[in-house]
Amino acid sequence: MTNIPKGNDKVGAPPIYVSEFDLQDEDVQLIIETIGFEETLYNLGFDKERWFNSTDTFYEVMECKHRTLSGKIVEGKRYMSFERLDDDWIKNGNPSEEAKMLSRKDHSYLAEIRKLSQRSY
C-alpha cells in the first residue's frame, strides 16, 4: 500500500492564525484554564506535528497589525501555525476550504483545482 502524503509538495498544509484578542474571549479563557493553552490551539486547528525551529514549538507568535476572527483590525500578538489535516479535524472541527481540499489526498483533484485557479478572465 502506498503512503499518500497529505497535501502535496507544492502546497502543504495551509497556515492558520488566531489573535491574542480572540483568545481573551471569556469562553475561550475557560477552555484554556481547563485544558491548557497549547491544547486549546490544537482544538482551534493548529497542527502539533509541525514544529518551528525558531520557537521550538508548533506555533509562532508575531507582533503585528492583523484582523481578529470577527474582522476587527488590531495590533498585538498573532499566533500562527499550519492547519491540521487529520480526519477528526476535517470531519468534526472547523476546517478551512483549503484544508478540506488537501485532506482529500487526490492528486488529480488538486491538479484540476490548480489549473482552474490559473485561468485568467
Secondary structure as a PSIPRED ss2 file (coil, helix, strand):
# PSIPRED VFORMAT (PSIPRED V4.0)

   1 M C   1.000  0.000  0.000
   2 T C   1.000  0.000  0.000
   3 N C   1.000  0.000  0.000
   4 I C   1.000  0.000  0.000
   5 P C   1.000  0.000  0.000
   6 K C   1.000  0.000  0.000
   7 G C   1.000  0.000  0.000
   8 N C   1.000  0.000  0.000
   9 D C   1.000  0.000  0.000
  10 K C   1.000  0.000  0.000
  11 V C   1.000  0.000  0.000
  12 G C   1.000  0.000  0.000
  13 A C   1.000  0.000  0.000
  14 P C   1.000  0.000  0.000
  15 P E   0.000  0.000  1.000
  16 I E   0.000  0.000  1.000
  17 Y E   0.000  0.000  1.000
  18 V E   0.000  0.000  1.000
  19 S E   0.000  0.000  1.000
  20 E H   0.000  1.000  0.000
  21 F H   0.000  1.000  0.000
  22 D H   0.000  1.000  0.000
  23 L H   0.000  1.000  0.000
  24 Q C   1.000  0.000  0.000
  25 D C   1.000  0.000  0.000
  26 E H   0.000  1.000  0.000
  27 D H   0.000  1.000  0.000
  28 V H   0.000  1.000  0.000
  29 Q H   0.000  1.000  0.000
  30 L H   0.000  1.000  0.000
  31 I H   0.000  1.000  0.000
  32 I H   0.000  1.000  0.000
  33 E H   0.000  1.000  0.000
  34 T H   0.000  1.000  0.000
  35 I H   0.000  1.000  0.000
  36 G C   1.000  0.000  0.000
  37 F H   0.000  1.000  0.000
  38 E H   0.000  1.000  0.000
  39 E H   0.000  1.000  0.000
  40 T H   0.000  1.000  0.000
  41 L H   0.000  1.000  0.000
  42 Y H   0.000  1.000  0.000
  43 N H   0.000  1.000  0.000
  44 L C   1.000  0.000  0.000
  45 G C   1.000  0.000  0.000
  46 F E   0.000  0.000  1.000
  47 D C   1.000  0.000  0.000
  48 K C   1.000  0.000  0.000
  49 E C   1.000  0.000  0.000
  50 R C   1.000  0.000  0.000
  51 W C   1.000  0.000  0.000
  52 F E   0.000  0.000  1.000
  53 N C   1.000  0.000  0.000
  54 S C   1.000  0.000  0.000
  55 T C   1.000  0.000  0.000
  56 D C   1.000  0.000  0.000
  57 T E   0.000  0.000  1.000
  58 F C   1.000  0.000  0.000
  59 Y C   1.000  0.000  0.000
  60 E E   0.000  0.000  1.000
  61 V E   0.000  0.000  1.000
  62 M E   0.000  0.000  1.000
  63 E E   0.000  0.000  1.000
  64 C E   0.000  0.000  1.000
  65 K E   0.000  0.000  1.000
  66 H E   0.000  0.000  1.000
  67 R E   0.000  0.000  1.000
  68 T C   1.000  0.000  0.000
  69 L C   1.000  0.000  0.000
  70 S C   1.000  0.000  0.000
  71 G C   1.000  0.000  0.000
  72 K C   1.000  0.000  0.000
  73 I E   0.000  0.000  1.000
  74 V E   0.000  0.000  1.000
  75 E E   0.000  0.000  1.000
  76 G E   0.000  0.000  1.000
  77 K E   0.000  0.000  1.000
  78 R E   0.000  0.000  1.000
  79 Y E   0.000  0.000  1.000
  80 M E   0.000  0.000  1.000
  81 S E   0.000  0.000  1.000
  82 F E   0.000  0.000  1.000
  83 E E   0.000  0.000  1.000
  84 R C   1.000  0.000  0.000
  85 L C   1.000  0.000  0.000
  86 D C   1.000  0.000  0.000
  87 D H   0.000  1.000  0.000
  88 D H   0.000  1.000  0.000
  89 W H   0.000  1.000  0.000
  90 I H   0.000  1.000  0.000
  91 K H   0.000  1.000  0.000
  92 N H   0.000  1.000  0.000
  93 G C   1.000  0.000  0.000
  94 N C   1.000  0.000  0.000
  95 P C   1.000  0.000  0.000
  96 S C   1.000  0.000  0.000
  97 E H   0.000  1.000  0.000
  98 E H   0.000  1.000  0.000
  99 A H   0.000  1.000  0.000
 100 K H   0.000  1.000  0.000
 101 M H   0.000  1.000  0.000
 102 L H   0.000  1.000  0.000
 103 S H   0.000  1.000  0.000
 104 R C   1.000  0.000  0.000
 105 K C   1.000  0.000  0.000
 106 D C   1.000  0.000  0.000
 107 H H   0.000  1.000  0.000
 108 S H   0.000  1.000  0.000
 109 Y H   0.000  1.000  0.000
 110 L H   0.000  1.000  0.000
 111 A H   0.000  1.000  0.000
 112 E H   0.000  1.000  0.000
 113 I H   0.000  1.000  0.000
 114 R H   0.000  1.000  0.000
 115 K H   0.000  1.000  0.000
 116 L H   0.000  1.000  0.000
 117 S H   0.000  1.000  0.000
 118 Q C   1.000  0.000  0.000
 119 R C   1.000  0.000  0.000
 120 S C   1.000  0.000  0.000
 121 Y C   1.000  0.000  0.000
